Structures are given as C-alpha cells and as structure tokens.
Amino acid sequence: MTAANDSDTLAQRLEVVRRRIANAVQQYQRAPQSVTLLAASKGQPAAALRVAHHLGVIDFGENYLSEALAKQAELSDLSPLRWHFIGPVQSNKTRDIAAAFDWVHSVDRAKLLRRLSEQRPAGLAPLQVCLQVNLASEAQKSGCDITELAQLAKLAVSLPRLTLRGLMTIPPQQGDPAPLFRQLDEMLAQLRNQLPTAGLDTLSMGMSDDLETAVACGSTIVRVGSALFGPRLKT
Ligand SMILES: *Cc1c(COP(=O)(O)O)cnc(C)c1O
C-alpha cells in the first residue's frame, strides 16, 4: 500500500496525491488538466468529505447506496460537487441511484442501462455513464465481458436519459495492471470508431497504488481512496 500515516492530515495527503497526478501527467506527456481526481470516499464520514471539498475536491465516488444517501443529506450545502456511484449496482437500487448521482461508473448489463435511463428524473441532466469491463474475467468481480461491450455501448448511446462517457475497470489485486489499462484504452478507441458521434472521452482507471500507471495508459479519472483518506477499516 501507499504510505499514508495516520498522523498525516488530509490536506497533506491530498497534496501528495495531486503532486503524483501532476508528475505523471508531465512524465507521460498527457495534456494538462486531462486527469480528474475522484475521491473514493466509501467508509469515510461526511466530515472528511467536507474537508476534502474545502480543499478543492469536487468529485466523490461512493460504493454503497444507503451510506452515500446519508452523506449526501449531510453535505447538501456544498457546491459544486459531483456524486459518482462506483460500486456494484443492484437492479433494485437503480431508481435511487438514477435520482441521487451525477455519474455511474459501474454499469455492466443491459437491464441496468434501461432502468437507469427510464428512472433518471426528467428535471436532471442525463446520467453520465461508464461501462465497467471485467478485463481479467474474475469470477466474483462486477463488469461486463469484453465480448459484450460493443452491444452494451450501442444500447447505452440509444437511451435518452443516459450519456455514455466511456469505460471503467478495476484490475486484479495481483499482477501488473499496465497491460489491462492499455487494453481498456484500446477498447475505448474502438468504441469511438464505432460510435463516432457519441463523444466518448472517459477512462475511469487507476487507484491509490497504480494511478501513475493508469495515467501513462490514458486514464482521465483516477479513483483514489486510501492515499487520500488514510487506510480504511471497512472496505
Ligand atoms: C475503494 C475503491 C477505490 C479506491 O481504492 P484505493 O485503493 O483505496 O485508492 C477505487 N475504485 C473503486 C471502485 C473502489 O471501490
């Protein structure tokens, strides 16, 4: 794990994470501002998110609906702020997710796409969606199979209340993530060819331990938890 001493403050850790992203952007000749930091805030109290927001973090990713809704209620005074759902999506939760989030990174089947579009409230902007891909075909992990991706993407762009933005992946804990990150980048390029008017611009990949590798491979959103908030008890 990345060193994150309890004695470090959130401000110090945020500074380190921002510097890591900036260094990687420079080293791998990515465009300035092309990588967004998303704070993966599962298990963190609303007060910690509030501190991060005061320090300029705008994007927060949550994994569990009820935990997220409680924090959203506590933080409703903060603006601008974007809520991203990044955990496994159960189909009986789509109505609440469609109403309470700006983005969903973890959509992996047609039924979820249809429900999220149908249930996105009319007064809100279209829900921003990434398709999660299970590149290593891990049995217990969310994400569609590579072979399903083109069909799912086609469906996603046809639905009125969704905007398909790109792809998301979580590589296996062991092993070099770089080949998988490169593969996701190639898959996004293919989809952009197949759906040239869709405006696909997002690769949601990279976490505390591998964000530099992800930036090297084209990531546009890194989802960082422990390097920002410190080690968490609950995952
Ligand atoms: C927890 C989580 C992260 C952040 O992981 P860290 O290793 O703590 O940075 C990123 N993405 C998802 C989907 C997560 O659940």
The ligand as a Tripos MOL2 file, in Angstrom:
@<TRIPOS>MOLECULE
LIG
   15    15     1     0     0
SMALL
NO_CHARGES

@<TRIPOS>ATOM
      1 C1        -12.3430    1.7490   -2.8890 C.3       1 LIG1
      2 C2        -12.3230    1.9620   -4.3370 C.ar      1 LIG1
      3 C3        -11.3280    2.7450   -4.9510 C.ar      1 LIG1
      4 C4        -10.1780    3.3650   -4.1800 C.3       1 LIG1
      5 O1         -9.2720    2.3810   -3.7870 O.3       1 LIG1
      6 P1         -7.8940    2.8070   -3.0460 P.3       1 LIG1
      7 O2         -7.0070    1.6590   -3.3030 O.co2     1 LIG1
      8 O3         -8.2310    2.9780   -1.6090 O.co2     1 LIG1
      9 O4         -7.4300    4.0500   -3.6850 O.co2     1 LIG1
     10 C5        -11.4120    2.9410   -6.3080 C.ar      1 LIG1
     11 N1        -12.3790    2.3980   -7.0720 N.ar      1 LIG1
     12 C6        -13.3420    1.6340   -6.5230 C.ar      1 LIG1
     13 C7        -14.3880    1.0620   -7.4070 C.3       1 LIG1
     14 C8        -13.3330    1.3910   -5.1560 C.ar      1 LIG1
     15 O5        -14.2930    0.6120   -4.6290 O.3       1 LIG1
@<TRIPOS>BOND
     1     1     2 1
     2     2     3 ar
     3     2    14 ar
     4     3     4 1
     5     3    10 ar
     6     4     5 1
     7     5     6 1
     8     6     7 2
     9     6     8 1
    10     6     9 1
    11    10    11 ar
    12    11    12 ar
    13    12    13 1
    14    12    14 ar
    15    14    15 1
@<TRIPOS>SUBSTRUCTURE
     1 LIG1         1 GROUP 0 **** ****
